[in-house]
Amino acid sequence: MCLRCCLDGWQRFRKEEQLIKRPVVLWGCLWITGYMLALYAELPWLSLTATLLLLVAAALVAALRPPGARLVCALLVVGAAAGYYHWRDAHNGTALLAPAGQAQALDGSAVTVRGRIASPVVVDGDRAGFVVEADDVRFHDADAFPLGGESVQVSLRLLRQEQRDEAAGWRRGDALTLQGELRSPSPARNFGSFDYRRYLRLHRIHWLITAKGTEQAEVVPARFAFSVTSLLRASDGLRDALGQRMDRLFPGEHAGLMKGMLIGMQDDLDPQRFQQFSELGLTHILAISGLNVAVFLGVAIWVMRRLRLTRETYLAIAMALMPVYIVLTGASPSIVRAGLMAMLGLFAARRKWSYEALHLVAIVGWAMLLWDPYYVLDVSFQLSFLVTLGLIVGVPAVDSAVAGRLRPEWLRKTLAITFVSQAVSFPLSIYYFNQFSLLSWLANAALVPVISLIVFPAGLITLAAGLLYMPLGQLLGRLVGWLNQAVFWLTDRMQAWSVLQTIWPSPSLAWLAAYFGLLAVLYAVLRSQKRFAADPLAEKSLLPHHWQLILVGCGLLLLLWIGYNPQRFQHEGLVQFLDVGQGDSILIRTPDGKHLLIDGGGTLDFSKPGEEWKKRKRPYEVGGKLLVPLLKKRGVHHLDMLIMTHEDADHSGGLQAVVEQLPVKQFWFNGTYKPNRDIEKLFQTALDKHIPLLAAEAGSRIQIDRRTALTWLHPFPAKSAQIEVQAEQNNASVVFLLEMEGTRWLFTGDMEKETENAVLQRLGASQPPAAAAPPIDVLKVAHHGSRTSTTEAWLDYWRPRTAVISVGATNSYGHPSPDVLTRLGQNGINVLRTDEMGEVQLRVVQRHIFARTKLQPP
């Protein structure tokens, strides 16, 4: 009966809305459906020819109107869209693969590329990055191979400080000849991690070129010619000039915030402030979108009306300003969507045409997807259109449902907008960012009006004043800084409530479909409630409206309960050897859902005194960029145990971000202290967060859950209660045996043969072979397979069936050692390596271990 009520409400909604009478909206929905079909279904017959034939067939069916014409037309349009996406995607390839056959054969080749710089040159520390439209590429002394303007990503390492200024002087459109090394972009090396190869492919880039020193580049400044490149070059220069002007106008960190808010330049935004905004669900404030367009147009039109321009004139000028504003702010999908909608709306207003906002959204969305089908995969595009549709369709329904119950009107509308935008964006937020603050609705309701109606307009006025008279602009900039400081104070207070910050694993497509389906049913119920209130004689439903709302609410709560922890129904052990480069990080989920993290990888710092200029604004950091996002994506709400085997940077470096962003119940370490600033900061952060710091001691056993136990094998009990200062950490590594669901695992940190011998002696390995330990199922090979570990005596005692080596694919240490690989092979041990296979996952099911790897072994 409940399902019957929901279906009845949905049918009434379809009749009332008359979607068929909105063919543009219907066309857009069907076109997106076709793209989804092309993404998730292998249909080899899809092509441009098939698309054209299906569109012709759809037109014929619509004209002849046979029985079932609407359904047939819809299916034909979906098929046409799928064919168009497949055709465009099939043509996204590299000309360089044609003669070579395989990218692997070209990877690492020395090349000379000729072309034009096709993007702004971004200089950060000792790196300069940009895109080149390559005319041709030459291998050694071979003839040049034509590329026809194919895009190539360039990463140039700067060797001296003066080269920074030289590279910063290069501009879009400059002719370039560059000698470097050709590389194929690296794919994702962990399940669910960022895929750089896929990211570049969606931007139609298939190759990287790395080079050292500006001496490898010959740059010829471009001559002015009226072209798209020249216009974009001028836009780059204007953006840089505005950014430099804002550095002078706004004090301190406020300059970075205002540059991001006004012109979309987020490079100088404080990373910690960005993280704070992200956790509170406020990143849309920093993204140039419809809010910025509305305020920009509002200010511009207000000024033009004060100048007494006619309505037709200021609307025409506003339309002409929009393309400039789109390009000036970076032309992200969200600003393109908002700008195009604004232009269509202004044009209709100037011609005094009536229009529906829903039609504008559909027209702009379809046009953007036709121009670039990959927009459908862009999170900015998805969130922008989804929230816009939600506001257009959902806010009136929610507002009318609470009308008469909540006053004043401004408060009711603010809450309706906040509720709808949060409800619609929530599933995509947790899918991509895996976090949601329960204070997000309050943060948006309180801060969005302040920022949109006060801070943003004040920033525009300050920038305009600063362009005319710098002292006046700086005075206004200080006032804006005070406003921003009030915003920061409020966000600091909200972020302090870390208990309200929730972590969500990325939901499945089925979960997303169920969520939006329930939102659609909720909308149908609210609309039918409005109709019945207006017409008491209308047909009644089987259940009262309040019961329908209760049922939909219960459905949503059940869905949220499932989505928050879908692993609660899984009772299998899982050991995940993450690929963190040259380092260790192992995530364990026990059969009863406990989470253990062993080490956190880390980025080694080889900088020397006097090389501060090489420091980057946002350097790659394993913990914040890789480890924490992976833990959140996999639904790790907290860590029951965090084990740092020792304090070398390649094991401990990533743990700072973990401790800062995830709750940790216990922090185990080796009982020593390696004097350096990073370890001091890590321990201090743990103490500030009241995380127990516990020293592991051989002989102790911990029962983690009913089917999982841990036994410490090293370090041995300390002779004194004081923590020992120890600079060399490898032989102080924590070593332990894990027993889970009838299987045995040995984790060894970076121990070397001296520690191996000491552990064997303590275990009584000097006794006859009959006293050897039972075989273990999995051995984590010590020290990344270094020749100083994994001796024959060690393997003879433990007799592992499988060995896993965590090692960087491009490490300069020669790990793993051929000697170690030979010993493992001679003992018949199956070897799994992260450098060759990426992440290694071992699943325990009824005492059996099943392996899967992210990459196929060579």
N, C-alpha and C positions, 0 to 999 in steps of 0.2 A: 504494500500500500504506500509506503514511504517513497519507493522508487516511482510508483505511479504518479504521486503528487509532483515530484520533481520533473518528470517528463511532461506532465500536463502544463506546468509552469513554463517549461522551456518552449513548448509548442506555442503557447500564447505569446511568449516573447518574440518568437520568430514571425508570427502573424502581425504583431503590433509594429515591430521594427521594419517589416517588409524589406528584408535585406536584398531581395531580388530587384527592388526598385532603386537600389544603389549599386548599379553594375560596376562602378569604379572601385567601390569598397570590396565587392565580391571578387572582382578580377585580381586585386592586390592579394587577398587572402589565398586564392587559388594559385597565384604565381609563387607565393612563398611556400605553399604546400608542395608544388612541383620541385622547388629547389631542395626541400627536405627529402623528397623521394630520390633525387639524384645523389644526395649525400649518403644515404643509408641503404640504397639498393643498387645492385649491379645489373644494369640493363644495357647490354652491348649495342642494341639497335638505336640508342639515343644519338642524335646528330642534328645538325642544322636543317638538313633536308627533312628529317622526321618532324622537327618543330614546325616548319612551314606547312607541311602536309596536314599536321594536326590542327593548326590554326585555320587553314582553309576548310577542313572538315567541320570544325566548330562553327564557322560562319555559315556553312551550308545547313547544318542542323538547326541553328538559330533562325535562319530564314524560312526553312520548311516546317519547323515546329512539329515533328512527329511525336508520338507518345513517349514520355520520358525525356523530352528534349533538354530540359534544364540539367538533369543529372548527366546526360551524355555530354553536353557542352562543358560542364564542370570537369569531367574526367579528361576530355580532350585538352582543355586549357592546362590542367595539371601536367599532362604528358608533354605538352609543348614547352612549358616552363622547365621541366626536367631535361628535355632535349637541349634547350638553349643553355642551361647551366653546364651540361656535360660537354657541349661543343666549346664553350668558352674555356672550361677547365682543361680540355684536351689540348688546346692551343697554348696553354701556359707551360712552356717547356724551354729548354736551352738549345740553341743552335750548336753549341760546343759538343754536345753528346752525339751528334749525328755521325761524324767520322770515327770517333773514339769508341763508341759502343757502350762504355761504362765510365761513370764518374770516377770510380776507384783508380782507373788507369791514369787519370790526369791529376789526381790529388797529390799535392806537394810539388808540382812541376814549377820550375822557374819560367816566368813569362814576362813579356812586355805588352802592356795594353795601351791602346790609344783611344781617346774619346773626349767627352766633355763632362765636367762636374755637373751633376743633375740634382743636387740637394744642398742645403746649407752645410758648411763645414763646421762640425762640432768639435771643439778642442777642449779636452778635459784631462788635466794633469799631463802625462806624457803620451797621450793618445789623441789622434785626430781621426775622426770617422766621417765618411760621406759616401754618396752613391755616384757611380760613374755610368754614363750612357756610352757603352764601349762600341767603337766602330769595328775594331779588329783586335786580335790577340796573336802574339808571335811566341812560339816555343823555340828557344835556343836559336839556331840558325835557319830554322824552317821558314817557309813562306807564311805570311800573315793569314790568319783564318778570319774571315769576315763574321761579325756578330750582329751587324745591322742595328746598332743602338740598344742592344740588350743591357739591362741594368746589372751592375756588379757592385757589391758592397766592398768598400775599402777600409781597412784598419791600418793606420800608419803610426808606428811607434816613433816618438820624438826623442832624439838622443841628447839634445842640448836645449837649454832654456830658451835661447834665441830662436830656435826652430818653432816654438809656440807662436810667436808673433808672425813668423813667415807663413805658417799654415793657416792662422786666423785671417790672413789677408786674402786667401783664395776665396773665390765667389762662384756661385752657380753660373754655369755657362762658360767658364774658363776652359780652354783647351788643355788637355792633360796627356802626358806620356809618362807611364809609371812602370818601373821594374819591381817585381815582387814575386811572391809565391802564391800559386793558385790553390785554393782550398775548397772542399765541399763543406757546406754548413753541417754542423753536428746535429744529429737528431736528439730527441729526448732520451736520456739514459736511465730515467727512472719512470715507473708507471705513474702516469698522471702529472708529470712535471712539465715545465714549460718546454715546448718543442721549437727550438730556434730555426731548424730547417723548415718546418711547416710555416712558421711566422714569416720568414723571408719569401717562401714560395707564394704566400697569399699577397705579397707585395711584388711578385713577379721577379724575384731575385733568386738565382740558383747557384751563384758562385761568390766566394770571398777571395780577396787579394790582400795579403799581409805584406808589409814592407817596413824597413827600418831606416829612418832618417829622411829628411826632405831632399837629400842628394839624389834619391831614387826617383824623384818626381821632377818633371819639366812642365811648368805651368805657363801658359800664354794667356794674358787677360783677354776677355772677349770684347769685341767691338760692338757698339750699340746697334741694334737692329730691332725694328718693331716686330716682336714675336712673343709667344707665351713665355718662353724662357726669360726674355728681358723683363717682362712684367713681374715674373716671380722673383727675379734677381732684385728688382727694385723693391718688391715687398720684403725680401730678406733684409735689405739694407734699412728699410723703414722700421721693421721690427727691432733690429739691433739698436737703431738710434733711439727708439722709444724705450727700449729696455735700459739703455744707459741713462736716459733722462730720468726714468723712474728710480734708478739707483740713487740719484741725487735728490729726488723729491721726497722719498719715503725713508724713514729711519730704520736701520737694522734689518731684522728678518721680515719687516713689513713690506720691503721692496719685493722680495721673492713672492710673497702672497699676492700682492697687487699685480705683479707681472703675470702670474698665473691666472688671476681673475679677470684682468682687463684684456690681455692679448694672447693668452694661452701659452705663455712661456713658463714652464714649471721646473726648469733645470735648477733654478736658484731657490726653490722652495725647501725649507728646512725638512729633512727626512722624518725627524721625530714628529713635527707638526703634521706632516702629511699622514703619518701612521695614526696619529690621534684622530684626525678627521675621518680616516678610513674606518677606524673602529667604531666611530659614532655614526657612520652612515652619512657623512657629509661631503664625500668626495665630489658629488655632483655640483657642489658650490664652486669647486676649483675647475670644473670642466666647462668650457665655453658651450652654451646651449641656448635653449629657448628663453631662459630667464635673462641671460645677458642680452640677447637680441631685443627682447621686450623693453628692457631698461634703456638700451642704446637708442632704439627708435623713439622711446618716450622722451628722452632728453633732447634728441635731435629735432623732433617735431615741435617740442615745447619751445626750443630756441627759434625755429623758423616761424612759428606762430607769433612769437614776440617781435620778430622782424616784419610782421604783417605780410608775409607771403600768402598767396591764395592757396586754397585747399588743393587744387590740381597741381600747383607748383611744388608745394612741400611734399605731397605724396609721390610725385615723380622724382624729386631729389632723394627722398628716402629709399625708393626702389633702386636708384643708381648707387646709393651708398652701400647697399647690402652686399653686392659682390666684392666690393673693396673690403668691407668688414670681415667677410668670410675668409678671404685670402690672408688678410692681416692677422687674424686670430688663429691661423694654422690649418683651416679647412678640415677639421676632424668631422667624422660622420654626423655627430650631434649638431655641430654648428651649420653644416651643410643642410641638414634637415630643417632646422629652425629658420635659416636664412631663406631657403627656397619657399617654405610655407609663408614667411613674411612677405616675400616678393609677390607671390600669388594673391595673398590677402590684400596687399596695397594696390595691386593692379585692379582687383575686383572692386575695391572701395573707390578707386578713382573713376572707374566706369559705372559705378553705382549698381553693380550686380549683386544679387543676393547669393550667398554660398553657404555650404556647411563645412565646418572645420574638419569633420570626418572625411569629406571628399578631398580636402587639401592634403591631409595626411596620406590617404591612399594614393593620390597622384604623385606626390613627392617620393613616397616609399617605392612605388613601382618604377619611377624614373631612375632613382638611385640604383636599384637592383638591376635594372636593364643596363645602366652604364657600367656597373661593377658588381657582378653577382657575389663576389666575396664579402660584400657589405653584410650579407646575411649571417656571416660568422663573426662579425665584429661586435664586441660587447658594448661599445659606445652606441652603435646603430641600434642594437637590440633594446638596450635600456631606454634610449631616447624615444623610440617609437612606441615601445610598450607603455611607458609612463604617460606619454602624450595621449595615446588612445584611452588609457585608464582614466585620465583626467576629463577627457571629452565625454566619455560614455558613463563613467562611474560616479563622478562627483554630483551631477544632477540627481541621480537616483538616491545616493546616500543623503544628500541635502534635503530632498523632499521627504525621505523616510523619517527624519528627525525634526522636520519643521513643526513648530508648535510645541516641541518638547524641550528645545534648547535655544536659549537666547543669551546675548544679542546675536544678530545675524552674522556679524564679522567673525565672532568666535565659532559659530556653527560652520561657516564656510571654511575657516582655517582648519578646523578639525576634520571636515570632510575631505579637503585636499590632502591633508597629512595622512589620513587613514587610507585613502585610495592609493596614493603614490607609494606608501609603505607596503600595502598588501600586494600591489602589482609588481613592484620591483624586488620584493623579498626572495622569491625563488631564484631569480638570476643572480642576486647578490650572494646567496649562499653557494650557488653553483660555481661562480667564478672566484669569489673572495673567501668563502668558507667561514664567515663570521657575521654575527648580527648582535648589535647591542639592544637590550631591552629599553634603553633610553633613547634609541634612535628617533622614535616618534616625537619625544619631547625636544630633542636637540633640533630636529627639523622645524617643529612648530614654533620654537622660540627664536631660532637663529636665521632661518631662511627669510622671514619678513624683514628682519633687521639688516641683513646683508644685502638683500635685493632692493630694498626701499631706501636705505641710508648709506651703507658702506660703498656699494658699487657705484651709485650715482655720484657720491662724494669723490670717489676715486677718479671717475671720468672728468669731473669738474677740476680736480687737482691737476690732472694731466694736461687738460686744456690750458689752465692758468699757468702751469709751468712752462708750456711751450711759448707763452706770450711774455711772461715775466717771472723769472726763476724765484726771486725772494717770496713773491706771493704764493707761488706753488709750494715752496718748502714750508711756509706757514700753514697752508691747508693740509700738507702732507703730515705735519705733526698732529693736527686734529684727527686725521684719518688713522694715524698710528694709535691715538688714544682709543678710538672706537674699536680698532682691531684688538687692542690690549684687553678691552672689556670682553670681547668675544673669546679671546684666549683664556681669560680667567674663568669664564663659564665652561668652556670645553675641558679645562683642567679639572674643574670640580666634578664634571660628569665622568671623565675618564677614571677618576679616583675610585669610582664604584665598579671595580673590576669584576665583582661577583655577578654583575648584570651583563657582562660580555660573554656571549655564547658562541660555541664553535660547532659548525655543522659540516658533515662530510658532503661532498658533491653528490646531489641526488641523481637518480636515474631518470631517463626520459619518460618512463612510465609514471614516476612520481610527479614530475613536472606537469604531465598531461592531466593527471588526476587533480592536481592543485588548481590549475586554471579551469578545469571543468567544474569544480566546486564553486570557484569564483563566478563563473557564468551562471550557474544555478542560483547563487545568491543574488546576482543582479536581476535575474528573472523574477525571483520572489519579491524583491523590493519594487520593481516596476509594476507587478500585478497588484501589490499592496496600494500603490498610488492610484491605480485605475479603480480599484474597488472603493477607495476612499472618495473618489470623485463621482462614482456611479454606484450607489448602494444596490441597484437592481442588476448589476452585472453577475454573470455566472460565478457561483461560489466554488472553491476548490474543496477537495475531500478533507483537508486538514486546515485548521485556522493558521493564519500567517505566522503567529508567534511560534507555533509548533514547527512550521516549516523552517523558520530561522534557527530554532533550537537544533533541528536535525542537521541542517547544513553546518552549523557551528560545531556540532559533535563530530561530523565528518572531517572538518578541517583540523580539529584537535587530534583526532586519531591519526590523520595523515602527518601532522607535525610530530607526534610521538614516534611514529615509525621512522620518519626522516631524520630525527635527531640522533638516533642510534640504531641504524638498520642491522648492525653487527650483533645486537643483543640476541638474535635468533641463531647465531653461528657459534658452535662449540668445538672449534678446531683451533689448534695452535698454528701460529704463523710467525716465521722468523724472516725478516726482510733486511738483507744486506744492501744498504743504499749505496749508490755510486756517487760519492762526494769528491771524486778526483783522488789525489794522493792523500788519503786519510781513511779513517774508519768512522762508520756510523751504522748502528744496527738497531732496528726497531723490532720488538717482540710483542706479540699479542698472545696471551695465554688462552687456553680453552675457556676460562671463566671471565674473559674480557679484561684482564689486567694488562697494562701497557708498561713496558720497560724500554728505556733507551740507553744504549751502550755507546758512549762517545758521540761527538757531534761534528766530526770533520773540522776543517778550518782552512783558511787561506794563509799561506806562508808569506811573510813580509821580508823582502830582501833589500829594502831601502836603506840608504846610508845617510849619515849626517851631511847636510848641505844639499840634499836632493828633495827638499820639501816641495819644490815646484812640480815634482812628479805626482804628488798626491792628488787623487781625483775627488770630485765633489761627492759622488755616490759610487765608491768602489764596490766591486763584487765581493760579497761576504756570504760564505756558505750558509751560515745559520739563518740570516734574514732573507736571503734570496732563494734558497733551495730547501733547507731542512724544515724550518717552521711552516712554510706553505705546504710541504708534503704532509707533515703531521696533521695540519688542520684539514687538508683535503681528505685524509683517511679517517677523519672523525675522532682524533685523539683529543678528548676534552681535558684530560689531565694525565700526567705521568705518575704512575704508582712508584716507580723507581727510576732514578737517573744515575747511571754508573759512568764515572769518568775513570777510565783505566789508568791514565797518567796525564800529565799536564803539558805535554808537547802540543804545539799549536795545531798540528794536523789531526789531533783527537779532541782537543778542548776548545778550539777557536769558535766553533759554531754554537757552543752551549750558552754563550752570553745571550743571544737572541731567544733561545729556548726558555731560559730562566725568566727573561723579561716578559715573554708573551704567553707562556703556558703555566698553569698551576703545577707544581711539583711537590709530591708528598715526602720523598726522601732523596737525598743527594749523597751518594756513596763515592768515596775517592780512596786513594792509596795511603792516606795518612801523612803525606809529605807536602812540602811547599816549594814550588819552583819560583824564585824571585823574579817577577816581571809584572808590568802594569796590568796586562790583560787578566792574569790569574787573580791578582788582587781585586780587580773590579768584579770578576765573576763571583768570588767568595763573598765580597761585600754585598753584592746584589742578592745572593742567596740569604745572607743574614738579614738584610733589610726586609725581605719577603717572608721571614720566619720559616725558612726551609731548613730542616735538620741536616747538618753536615756530619756524616757518619764515616768512620774509617773502617775499611774492610780488614779482617784478620783471618788468616788461614785457620781452618777447623770449624768455623761457625757455619751454621746451616739456617737458611731462612725458608719457611714454607710460604710461598707466594699465593697459591690457591690450592684447591683440593687435589689438583693433578700436576702441580708445578712446584718444584723446590730448587733452591740454589745453594751450592756449597762453595765457600771461599777456599782457594788453594794457595793464594799468595796475595799480598805480602804476609810474612810471618808476624806473629805478635811482637809489638814494639817493646824494647827493654825499658823505655820510660814513657811517661804520659805526655811528654811534650812532642809537638809536631817537628819532625826533622826537616831542615832545609836541605834540599837535594836538587842540584842543577841538572844532573843526568838522570833522566826519568825512565828510560826504556826498561832497565832491570828492576825498576820499582813498580812495574805494571801490575794492575789487578788481574788475577787469573781466577776463573771460577768454572765450576761444572754445573750445568743446568739439566735437570731431569724434568721432562714434560711429556705427559701422555705416553709413558713407557719408552721414550727416546732419550738419548744422552748427547749433550752438546758441550764442547769445550771452547771457552773464549779466552784469548791469550794476550790481548793488547799488543805491545811491541816488545815483549820479553825476548831476551837473547839466550844463547846456549848456557850461560852461567846460571841464569835463573831456572832454565829448564832442568839442569842437573840438580840444582838445589831442591826443586819441587819433587823430582823423582826420588831423591834420597829421603825426603820427608815422608813420601808415600810408601817407602820400603821397596823401591824398585831394584835395590841391590840384592834382594832375595832371589831364589830360583824363579824361572819363568812361570811356574805354576801359580805364583802369587801375583802375576800381572793383573791389572784391572780388566774388567769386562770391556769388550770393544765399544767404542763410542760411535755414534751415528755420524756426527758432523764435527769437524775440527775447523775453527777459525784460525788460519795459518798466521803465525806471529809476524809482526814487523813487515807486512806487505810482501811476504815471500823473500825477505832478505836472506843472504847466505849465512848470516850470523845466527840464524834460528832454525827450528824444525830439523833437529838432528835425527840421525838414524835411531838412537836410543829412545828419543821422544816418540817417534812413530811406532817403534817396537812395543812400547809400553801401552800406548792408547789404541793402536790398531784401528784408526778411523776408516769408515767406509767412504765418506765424502769429505773433501777439503774445499773451503771457500777462501779465496784470496781477494782482499779489498786493496785495490791498487789503481793508481791513476793511469789513464790511457797514454798520456804523453809525459810521464814522469822522467826526470833526468837522472835517476839513481840506478837504472838498470833493473828495477824490480818488475816481476819476480825473478830471482836468480835461477839460471839454468840448472844449477846443482840441486836446488830445492825441487824444481819440477821433475828432475830425473829421479830423485829419491821417492817422490810421491808416485811417479809412474811405476817404478820398480816394485812398490808395495801394493800395486793394483788399486790405488785410491782414485776415485773419480774427482776431478778438479774442476771447480767453477770459479771464474775470474770476472771481476767487475770491469776490468779494462777491455775485455773482449766481449762480454755479454751484457754490460750495463748492470742494472739492479738484478740481484738474485733473490728470489722468493722461494722459501721452503715451507710447504704446508704439511701439518701433521694431522693425519686422519686415521684414527683407530690404529695407532702405533706404526703407521706407514708414512713415509715422507715422499712428497711429490714436489718436483722442482719446476719452476718456470723462470725464464730470463727475459729481460726487456729486449735485448738484441740477440740476433742469431749468431752463434759462435762462428768464427771464420773457418 
